[in-house]
Amino acid sequence: MTDRPRIAVIGSGIGGLTLAAALSASGTRCAVFEQAGSLTETGAGVQLAPNAARPLGRLGLQPVLRERGVAVEEIRVYGWTGEMITGTTHGAACEKLYGAPYYAMHRADLQGALLRLVGPGPLRLGHRLKAVSRDGDEVTLAFENGATHRADLVVGADGIHSVVRETLVRDAPVFSGLGVFRGLVPVDRLPSAAREPLIRLWLGPRRHFVCYPVSGGRLMSFAAIAPLAHAGAESWSAAGDPAELVAAFEGWRGLVSDITRAVDGVRRWALYDRPELRTWFSDRLTVLGDAAHPMLPFMAQGANQAVEDAVELAALLAGARRDDIPGLLARYEEARAPRTAAVQKGSRGHTEAMHLPDGPRQRERDHAMSRAAGLTGLRERAWLYGHEAGATAPR
Ligand SMILES: Cc1cc2nc3c(=O)[nH]c(=O)nc-3n(C[C@H](O)[C@H](O)[C@H](O)COP(=O)(O)OP(=O)(O)OC[C@H]3O[C@@H](n4cnc5c(N)ncnc54)[C@H](O)[C@@H]3O)c2cc1C
């Protein structure tokens, strides 16, 4: 029996696959258990800021990011009636300041590239985790297909409904009162301005709308946030009604109206928030990504924080022995908990400001945003984009 820990990762989403790729890059093996029987093209767009694009590039994803991602030139904010409030320069300045562009990507492109990097070896598809039990220094995993597996370390990268998280805390998700419509539209169904490499955001009373091109610019991804009367399924694959999307954004100007009317199919789900996790680990088990810190999507950092977690944890685990695990998990929590809590709080805090009714407070907000136009806003993001995950871990 070797002294190296047997590592089991639950979930082959963005966080779980990044962890598997980063572990493999440092010569550490793991097994990845995924509930889905096959990994199909799911999701719409994700935004990859430099804090995630840099480490993903180092892992070997640079060519895919350049080919399938869209390097964003500017993040533009408009009022719902169409007037521009502000624009934050990204483009070459972002690369110069933070070492990588800000990419807009189809989630399936990113997941596919990570899968190729990891290879089929570590993947165990069709394994839905049901229960976790401690047995001395080992953890036993029981899956719904009847299989069991023993590990020295279990990492829950099992997303918003994490089974692994439940072994650490019993907390209930809090319905935000909001729902999100999400989907993709071919850009050739939209006015030519849709092809520009921009993230566009429209703010209005109790709702907002975001869109950006993905898949090398062929598709426009959108997310439309609006009040939702009843808490429904918190599922990325729940179907929505395009007519409800049109009705929710009736009267909104410009591309919002073009996109909502060009949509064939849309997903819709309720947005939930959760309190910050106080304890990230027990001595043989931890969590990362949405399992650790599900967040409202208003800073577009969900996937980015999952990548940071994975890179940090992999750096700590490089060359680790079984007995090192509890101490390393404490260091992982120390490195990640304060940062992800700040991003979770920031995302929550943005909700009210983004959805103000027309009036004096909205005009004050717009004025403040306009003062951070151009490079000022980009420089203000140094705490977010400049963070180097794994930098303090032993290499
Ligand atoms: C199908 C899908 C579509 C998405 N679409 C978008 C999108 O369009 N835009 C966006 O910004 N974000 C999207 N997200 C969320 C986004 O990917 C995550 O918020 C972010 O990347 C954090 O990643 P994660 O690895 O923590 O979780 P996820 O990427 O959610 O991955 C979790 C993985 O764990 C697996 N899993 C869950 N429970 C179990 C279990 N009990 N046993 C085994 N495996 C399990 C899931 O099947 C999934 O593959 C989507 C997530 C999913 C799962």
Ligand as a Chemical Component Dictionary entry (heavy atoms), coordinates in Angstrom:
data_LIG
# 
_chem_comp.id                   LIG 
_chem_comp.type                 NON-POLYMER 
_chem_comp.pdbx_formal_charge   0 
_chem_comp.three_letter_code    LIG 
# 
loop_
_chem_comp_atom.comp_id 
_chem_comp_atom.atom_id 
_chem_comp_atom.alt_atom_id 
_chem_comp_atom.type_symbol 
_chem_comp_atom.charge 
_chem_comp_atom.model_Cartn_x 
_chem_comp_atom.model_Cartn_y 
_chem_comp_atom.model_Cartn_z 
_chem_comp_atom.pdbx_ordinal 
LIG C1  C1  C 0 -26.128 21.131 -16.495 1  
LIG C2  C2  C 0 -25.536 22.421 -16.019 2  
LIG C3  C3  C 0 -25.677 23.568 -16.797 3  
LIG C4  C4  C 0 -25.159 24.785 -16.357 4  
LIG N1  N1  N 0 -25.308 25.890 -17.139 5  
LIG C5  C5  C 0 -24.777 27.059 -16.752 6  
LIG C6  C6  C 0 -24.871 28.206 -17.580 7  
LIG O1  O1  O 0 -25.468 28.171 -18.641 8  
LIG N2  N2  N 0 -24.290 29.363 -17.157 9  
LIG C7  C7  C 0 -23.633 29.449 -15.957 10 
LIG O2  O2  O 0 -23.107 30.516 -15.619 11 
LIG N3  N3  N 0 -23.515 28.381 -15.155 12 
LIG C8  C8  C 0 -24.074 27.190 -15.517 13 
LIG N4  N4  N 0 -23.978 26.105 -14.696 14 
LIG C9  C9  C 0 -23.348 26.269 -13.380 15 
LIG C10 C10 C 0 -21.911 26.455 -13.422 16 
LIG O3  O3  O 0 -21.301 25.492 -14.247 17 
LIG C11 C11 C 0 -21.456 26.334 -11.995 18 
LIG O4  O4  O 0 -22.093 27.322 -11.216 19 
LIG C12 C12 C 0 -20.001 26.608 -11.841 20 
LIG O5  O5  O 0 -19.269 26.215 -12.946 21 
LIG C13 C13 C 0 -19.468 25.906 -10.600 22 
LIG O6  O6  O 0 -19.142 24.587 -10.961 23 
LIG P1  P1  P 0 -19.220 23.322 -10.036 24 
LIG O7  O7  O 0 -18.238 22.358 -10.610 25 
LIG O8  O8  O 0 -19.131 23.687 -8.619  26 
LIG O9  O9  O 0 -20.696 22.763 -10.254 27 
LIG P2  P2  P 0 -21.381 22.203 -11.570 28 
LIG O10 O10 O 0 -20.743 22.734 -12.783 29 
LIG O11 O11 O 0 -22.827 22.430 -11.347 30 
LIG O12 O12 O 0 -21.076 20.620 -11.525 31 
LIG C14 C14 C 0 -21.586 19.737 -10.551 32 
LIG C15 C15 C 0 -21.494 18.334 -11.117 33 
LIG O13 O13 O 0 -21.770 17.401 -10.089 34 
LIG C16 C16 C 0 -22.648 16.409 -10.588 35 
LIG N5  N5  N 0 -23.392 15.875 -9.435  36 
LIG C17 C17 C 0 -24.304 16.507 -8.686  37 
LIG N6  N6  N 0 -24.755 15.717 -7.706  38 
LIG C18 C18 C 0 -24.102 14.539 -7.813  39 
LIG C19 C19 C 0 -24.121 13.306 -7.093  40 
LIG N7  N7  N 0 -24.917 13.141 -6.020  41 
LIG N8  N8  N 0 -23.301 12.294 -7.481  42 
LIG C20 C20 C 0 -22.473 12.445 -8.570  43 
LIG N9  N9  N 0 -22.425 13.589 -9.298  44 
LIG C21 C21 C 0 -23.216 14.623 -8.932  45 
LIG C22 C22 C 0 -23.516 17.160 -11.586 46 
LIG O14 O14 O 0 -24.146 16.292 -12.515 47 
LIG C23 C23 C 0 -22.504 18.086 -12.226 48 
LIG O15 O15 O 0 -21.855 17.467 -13.325 49 
LIG C24 C24 C 0 -24.488 24.857 -15.095 50 
LIG C25 C25 C 0 -24.346 23.702 -14.318 51 
LIG C26 C26 C 0 -24.850 22.488 -14.760 52 
LIG C27 C27 C 0 -24.678 21.231 -13.922 53 
# 
loop_
_chem_comp_bond.comp_id 
_chem_comp_bond.atom_id_1 
_chem_comp_bond.atom_id_2 
_chem_comp_bond.value_order 
_chem_comp_bond.pdbx_ordinal 
LIG C1  C2  SING 1  
LIG C2  C3  SING 2  
LIG C2  C26 DOUB 3  
LIG C3  C4  DOUB 4  
LIG C4  N1  SING 5  
LIG C4  C24 SING 6  
LIG N1  C5  DOUB 7  
LIG C5  C6  SING 8  
LIG C5  C8  SING 9  
LIG C6  O1  DOUB 10 
LIG C6  N2  SING 11 
LIG N2  C7  SING 12 
LIG C7  O2  DOUB 13 
LIG C7  N3  SING 14 
LIG N3  C8  DOUB 15 
LIG C8  N4  SING 16 
LIG N4  C9  SING 17 
LIG N4  C24 SING 18 
LIG C9  C10 SING 19 
LIG C10 O3  SING 20 
LIG C10 C11 SING 21 
LIG C11 O4  SING 22 
LIG C11 C12 SING 23 
LIG C12 O5  SING 24 
LIG C12 C13 SING 25 
LIG C13 O6  SING 26 
LIG O6  P1  SING 27 
LIG P1  O7  DOUB 28 
LIG P1  O8  SING 29 
LIG P1  O9  SING 30 
LIG O9  P2  SING 31 
LIG P2  O10 DOUB 32 
LIG P2  O11 SING 33 
LIG P2  O12 SING 34 
LIG O12 C14 SING 35 
LIG C14 C15 SING 36 
LIG C15 O13 SING 37 
LIG C15 C23 SING 38 
LIG O13 C16 SING 39 
LIG C16 N5  SING 40 
LIG C16 C22 SING 41 
LIG N5  C17 SING 42 
LIG N5  C21 SING 43 
LIG C17 N6  DOUB 44 
LIG N6  C18 SING 45 
LIG C18 C19 SING 46 
LIG C18 C21 DOUB 47 
LIG C19 N7  SING 48 
LIG C19 N8  DOUB 49 
LIG N8  C20 SING 50 
LIG C20 N9  DOUB 51 
LIG N9  C21 SING 52 
LIG C22 O14 SING 53 
LIG C22 C23 SING 54 
LIG C23 O15 SING 55 
LIG C24 C25 DOUB 56 
LIG C25 C26 SING 57 
LIG C26 C27 SING 58 
# 
